[in-house]
């Protein structure tokens, strides 16, 4: 990729761009001024590209959680400047409370929400489809089908957001982010940035019960106008012909074309959809007219498939609808060429499966062992030794959460009894401890996850007076998502120094009286800290602190000690 400092944008014609690179260039060309979010694949890669390109005048930073990031980016747009918030599918859940209000009273600066889904759950605790949730939030939603289209979609999203004074969502998938394709046009110089300003407007942004109904009525009217506009957008295209049709929204279209191109000449009509909410119903109905059957190829939920019967009924059409609900498409997991070819074999009478279909080449990071030299390894080893001295593994319940600790599950130790969502370990452990079970309860919490949502759970556990041991794994980075910095690290994502949050003082502020900090490579000291923590009354905390050898070279610089 060319660097912003030395590149001549008009001469920049890279042979191909990844989806993440295309989206980043779309942001630069749109004149975005503020980018924030919380690390999580596939969205993190877009932010990483922006940092590498280093566009002038763009403020980029990671927030402690998605709700914080959302509020900051939304607030920036209220100052009449373009902003972006970026997170993965489950991060949308964390931000939902703010999202469900921002739709009623948006700013004059374009505000785009980039949400990344992970069909197949390659790096996630689920394979959530964000589309139904975004539709419930009643904000327009776009999805690019190719990397090149990612640039266009971002630019259109900003223009739409500013015109209708409402946030606009752009949904991507992991496959789109890592996929590559040619740049559709030369890369352009960024737009000149507008001067941020906040112009006080009485009652416009005070979303109180007094105005909720009128604001909502206005939002519904706005969405109707957007729906009418989407009917003519060229992100929605019809190609081919015949009595059978296929609808492929977003990046599923690229996957479909990859398979169809290996067996050309099929008599099938295809609708490529890029505007996913509000759906352009007239265009969809026009596509369905005259068809005997339609196959919906989408990831992951049957979001579009479930809406087609209503659209067909309103248009007075009778057409057989196939997809996940009918069994043509697997009900779960990412779609690969083999799945699409199998569906086409059922749906198209003349389909002949290609002799060779490229198999998936990805693997799940949770199946990798801990990295060589990982400080978690001696920390877990010391914990297992202590557990052996106190009745063995069955005498304990150990909770965990998202982060590198999940890799301990592939080793013979299999240290976790529970693992659910980001930042949930302490809360789940405290709930188990509240039940009064005879086992000792231990929570493993990552440093990034603790800052994300774990601190509030720790405070509640202390207030509840439960007895449990919390072990905070401080490796001075958000390692599993790519080594991004968090608030307890002494620099920002560009390497600029800043004052880090003191984890010890934060734990003490939650009311914990027993807190110990150890280097897990000092096995004796670590075991002693665990022993004392287990013997303490109430909630005790042990912080095992050592830098990740893969992303961090100097712990004293990183954590400011």
N, C-alpha and C positions, 0 to 999 in steps of 0.2 A: 504493500500500500504506500502511496506517496505521502510525504510529510507535509503538513500545512505550511511549515516555514519556507520550504524550498520549492514547492510544486507550482507550476503554472497551471491553474485550473482548466483553462481551455485546451491545454495540451495533454491534460490528464485523460488518457483513454486506456485504462487497464483492461486486459483481455477478459477478466471476469472479476466479479465481486461475490463474496459470501453474502448471505442474507443480512447478517449483522453489520457488515461493512456498508451495504446498500442503505440500510436504515440509518446508520450513522451519517452517511453523506446526505441523506434526505433531511436530517435534522440540521446539519450545517448549512445546506442550501436554503433551508427555510428560515434561517436567522434565529434559531433557538438561542435563548440567553441563559436559561437555567435548567439543569438536568440533575435529577436526584432519584432515589429509590433505595431498595434494599437488595443485597446480593442474592441471586437465585437464577439458575439456568432455566430458560435460555436468554433472559433479558440482560443478564450481567455482561454478556459479550458485547452488546451494543455500547454500553457505557465504557467498557475496556477499549473499544476501538476509538471512541471519542477522546479518551485520555491520551491514546497513542498519537492521534492526529493533532491534538492540542490546538483546537481552533481558537483564535483570539477572541476575547470578550465573552467567553462562555464559562459560566460558573458550574462546576461539576462536583458533586459530593454525595457520599453515601449517608443515609439516615439510620438511626437505631432500629426503626421498624417501618413498616409500610404505611401505617396510619400517619406517623410523623412526616414521612416523605410526601405523602399525598397532600397533607395540609400545607406544607411549605410550598410545594409546587403550585397548588391552587392559589395560595396567597400571592405568589409571584405574579400570576396571571391577572390578579385584581389590580396590579400596578401597571397594567397595559403593556406587558412584555410577554413574549412567548416562553412557555415552560413545558417540561416533560417529566412525568413520573414513570418509573420503570420497575416492574416486579414480575415474579412468576405467578402462576395461577393461584396458588394458595395464599400468596401475598395479597391478592385482590380481596380475599375474605377479611383480612386484617384491616384493610382500608375502607371496607364497605360502608361503615357508619357515616364517614365523611362524604363518600361518593353519593350516597342516597340523599344528601342535602345540597351538594354542589350543583346538581343538575337543575335545581330550582332558580338559582341566581348566580350565573357564571359571570366571569369578568370580560373585559374588552381585549385582553391579551389572549392569544390562542393557548389552550391547555389540552395537551394530548396525553392519554393514558396508554402506555405500551405494556400489554400483558402477554406473557409467554406461557403457553400450555405445553404439557409434556405427555402426549399420548404414549401409552406404554409404561409410564412411570419410571423412565430410565434413571432419573435423578430426583424423584419426588416421592412423598408418602402416599400419593394417590395419582390418578390420571384425570383430574378435574377438567371439565370443559367449561371455560369461562363464558362462552356465548350466552347460555341461558341466564347467567347471573348479570351480565352486562345489559341484556334485554330487560330484565327485571328492574334494573337501575334506570331504565328509560333514557339512555344516551346513545347517540349514533355510533355504529360499530362498522369498521372496515377491516378487511383482511387481504393482504397481497397474496397473489398466487405464485409469484416468482421473485427472486432477489431484485431484479431490475424494477419490478413493479413496486417494491418496497419504498424506493425513493419517491415515486409518484404518490403513493398512498399517504406518506408522511406529509408531503407538501399540501395535498388536498385536505388532509385532516386539520391542519392549522387554519387554512382559509375558511373551511366550514365552521370550525369552532368560533372563529372571530366573527363570522357573519351571523351566527345564531346565538352567540353569547352562552354557549353550553360546552362542557367538556366533550371530547370525542375520543373513543377508544379505538386502538389498533391492536388487533389480536394476531399473534404469530404462534407458530409451533416450533419445537426443537428442530425438526427436519428442515423447515424453511430457514431457520437461523444459520444452520451449518451448511445448507445447500449452496451451490455456486451457479452463477450464470453470467452472461455477458452484460456489461453496462449498456443500457438502451441508448444513452446519449452521453456526450462528454460531460465530465464533472464540472460543476459551475462554482464560481466564487460565492461565498456566503453573502446573504442579504445584509445590508447595513442595519445595525441594531438600532431599535427605537430607544428613546430616552424613557426609562421607567418613571412613572409618576402615578400617584394615587389621587384621584379626584373625588372628593367627598360627594356622595349622592344619597340624599336622605331616603332611608328605608329600602334602598335597592338591595343591600346585602345583609339586612337584618331579617333572617328567616325565622320568624316567630309564628305562633299559631294564628295571629291576626291575618297573616298574608299567605298561609300555606295553600289554601284552596285556590285562590286567584293565581298564585305562582304555578300551581300544578295545571290549572286549566291552560295557562299560557304555554307551558311545556308541551302539553298534548297537541296544541295547535301548531307549535313549532315542529314537532315530529311529523305531523301530517304534511307540512310543507317540505320537509326533508325527504319524506317517502316519495312524494311526487317528483322531487328533483332526482332521486336515485333511479327513477324509471328510465332516465335517459343517460345515465352515467356509462362511460365506456369500460368501466371495470366489470360490467356485466355484458357478456358477449355470447351469441348463439353461433354455433358452427355445425356443419354436417346436415344430414337429413335422414328421414325414414320414419317408421311407425313406432320405433322405440327410442327413448330418450334417457340421457344421463345428466344429472345435476351434480356438479362438483364445486363446492364453495372453497375459496381460499387456496391454500397450498395443496389440498387434495386434488385440485385440477392438474397441477404439475405431476403428481404421482400417477394420475389416470393417463395423462398423455405419454408418460414414460412407458407405460404398458401398451397402449394403443399403437404407438409408433413402431412397435416390434411386430405388429400384425395389421398393417394398414388396409384401407379399403372397406372397413366395416360400415354397414348401413345403419348409422346411429346419429341422432341429434344430440348435441351437447350444449348445456347451459353452464357457462363459467360465471360464478357469482363472487363479487368482491364487496358488495354492500350487504351486510348481514343483519343490520337493524337500523331503521325499520326495513323490512323486506320490501322490495319493489314488486308488490303483489300483481299488478297488471302485467308486468313483464313476465313473471313466473307463469301466470295463467295463460298468457299468449303462447308461451313455450309449450305448455301442457296440451294446448288445443290440437286435436287430431292424433294424439299419441295413444297407443294401446297400453303402454306400460312405461314406467320411469324408474330408474335405479338411482338412489342417492348415495354418493360416495363422500363421506365426511368423517371427521375425527373430532371428538370421541363419542359424544352423546348423539342420539338421533334428533338433534335440535331442529334441523330443517325438515327432516322426514316427518316429524310429528306435526308440522304446520301445513304440509302440502294437502292433506285431506280437506282442511278448512278452506284453503285457497281454491281448490278444485270445486268444492261444493258451492262456494259463492259465485263461481263463474259458470255453474251448471254443467260441469265436466265430470265424466266418469273415466278414471284412469287407474290402473293397478299400480300401487306404489310399493317399491321394494327397497330394502336397505338392511339396517341392523335389526329392525323389528321383525322382518320377514325371514331372517337367517341367511340372507345373501352375503352380508358382511358380518364378521365376528363381532360379538356384543361387547368385547373389551379388547384393549391392546392397540398398539399403533398399526396402521395399515402399511403393508409392504407389497411389492409387486405380485408376490404369490397370492396374497389375499384378493387383490383386485382382479387378477387373472381368473381365479376361481369364481368370483362373483360374475364376471363377464361370461364365463363358461355356462353358468346357469341362465343368465339373462339373455344373451345373444345366441340365437340358433346356429349361426355360422362361425362362432368363435373357435379358433384353434389356439391353444396355449402355446406361447413361444417356447422354443427348445431350451432357452436359457434365460433365467430371470436372476438379476443380481440380488444375492442374499444380503440381509442386514449386516453391517460391519461394526455396529456399536455394541458396547457392553455396559452393564450396570456398575457404577462406581461402588455401590454397596457390596459388590462381590469381590472387590480387591481387598487384600489384607492391608493392615496399617503399614505406612511407608517405613523404610529402613531408617532407624534413628528416631522414630516418632516418640515423643515424650509420653504419649498415652500408654505405650507398651509397658514400661516399667511401673507406671502409675497403676495400671490394671493388675499387673503381676503382684505388686505389693498388696493391693486390695484383696486379691484371691487368697494370698497367704494369711492375711488377718481373718478372713472369713472362715478359713479352714480351722483356725484356732478357736472359733466360737460356734462350733456346731456344723460347719460345712455349708455348702451352697444352699441347701434346702432350708437353712435357718435364716435366710435373708431374702428380701425382695429388692431388686435393683431396677430403677426406672432410668430411661434414657430419652434422647430426643435427636433431632436432626443435627448432623455434623459428623466429624471424623469418627466419633465413637461407634457409629453403626458398623464400621469395618471390623470391630472386635467380635461381631457376630459370626464372621466367617472362620475365626480361629477356633481351636478346640475348646477354649474357655466359654464361648457363648455367654458373655457376661450379663446381657440385658434380659430382663423379664418383660418389660414393656418398652415400646418406642412408638410415639405417635407424632404430634406436631411440633413445629419449631417453638421452643421456649415453654413446653408443657411439662417437662420432666418433674420440676419441683412441685407444681400444682397436683399432678397425678400422685406423686409420692405422698404428699400431705393428705390427700384423700384416702389413700390406702392406710396411712398411719392413723387417721381419725377413726377407722373402723375397729381399731383395737385388736388386730390380729397379733398372734404371738411372735411372728418373725420381726427381725430388725429391718428397718426400711432405709434404703440408701438411694439418693438421687444423684445421677451424673448429669451435670449441666455444662454446656460449652460456654466459653466466655462471651462469644457473640450472641448466643441465644439468651444468656442471662441478661444482657443489656437490651435485648429485643423485647422480651415480655417476662423473663424469669424473675426480675427483681420484685415486681408486685406480688408474685406468687410466694416468694420468700417472706415478704412482709406479712402476708395473710397467714402463712404457716406459723410464724412466730406468734402472731396475735391469737391463733387457735390453741397454742400451747402444746402442739404435738411433739413427739420425740422422734427425731430422724437425723440422719447425717446427709449433708449436701456436699458433694465434691465438685468444685468448679474447675474445669479443665482449661487452663489459661495458656494457650500456645501463641498468643500475640498476633492472631490473624483470624480471618474467616476462611480457613484453609480449604474446605471441601468445595466451596463455590468459586475458588480461584485466587485466594490469598488477598482478598480485599481488606482494608483497614477498618477497624471499628473504633468506638469512642474511647476505649481504654488503651489505645495505641498512640504513641507520641508523634504521629504525622498523619497527614491527610492522604488522599489517593494520588496526589501529585508529588508526594514526598516532602511537602512543606511541614515544618515542625509546628506542633500545637500542644497545648496542655492536655494530657490524658486524664480520663476519669480514673479515680483511685478505687479499684475494686474492693479493697479492704474497708475503706471508709464507707463505701456504698453498702456493703454487707452489714456493717455496724449500724448504719442509719436505718436499716430494716429492723433493727432490734436484736440482732444476733450478738450474744456475748462471747461465744466460743468460736473464734476464727483463727485459723493457722495457715501460714504460707510455707510451702516446702518445694524443693526441687525434686521431681520424681526420680531422678537418677541417684539421689541419695536414698537408697532403699530403706535403711534403718530409720532415718528421720521420717520418711513418708509413712512407714508402718506405724511408728509411734504416734504420729498425728492422727491416723485412722483410729487407732486404739483409744486415744483420748477423746476423739470425736464421738465414737460409739458409746463411751461411758458417760458422756455429758448428759445433763438433763435438758429437755427441750430440743430446740434446733441448733445444731452445731455445723460449722462450715470449715472445710479444708480446701484451700486453693493450691492446686499443684501447678507450678509455674515453670515453664521452660519453652523456648521458642520452637516453632515448627522449623525443622531443618530444611524443608523444601522452599519455604517462602521468606523466612526471617533469618538474618545473619547475626544480629546483635540485639539481644533481649533488653539490655540497658537502654539502648536508643529507642526501641520500639515501645516500651511500656513506661518510659520516663522515670526509672528508679535509679 
